[in-house]
Amino acid sequence: MGKPNTKAFDKLIADGNRRLAAVQRREMSGLTGSERGAILRAGTAVVAKVARHKSPAAAEQKAAETWASAAERIQAEISAATSARAAAIAAEAAAKVERKTKRGWL
């Protein structure tokens, strides 16, 4: 009886942490396709506003909101994977106790 297999959960958590760090550094690699598109649209809107000598505040705010929502989404994914990993460990521990009690070890 060994430890429960949490390799898949560990990989999800590590990948999520890598993507979260990328998003916090404002790198596009951690974003989904729709989030990348939203960031690029906001960027082109900023350029268009500046070219027309207008305030790009709304477009900049949209880009900032997209980065923040991406970071929040990735953090939620990491939390879910961590919870699932803990549940798998708890289930394995409960199964181990049940096996031992059936054999009369306790």
Secondary structure, DSSP 4 states (H G I P E B T S, - for coil): ------HHHHHHHHHHHHHHHHHHTT-GGGS-HHHHHHHHHHHHHHHHHHHTT---HHHHHHHHHHHHHHHHHHHHHHHHHHHHHHHHHHHHHHHHHHHHHHHT--
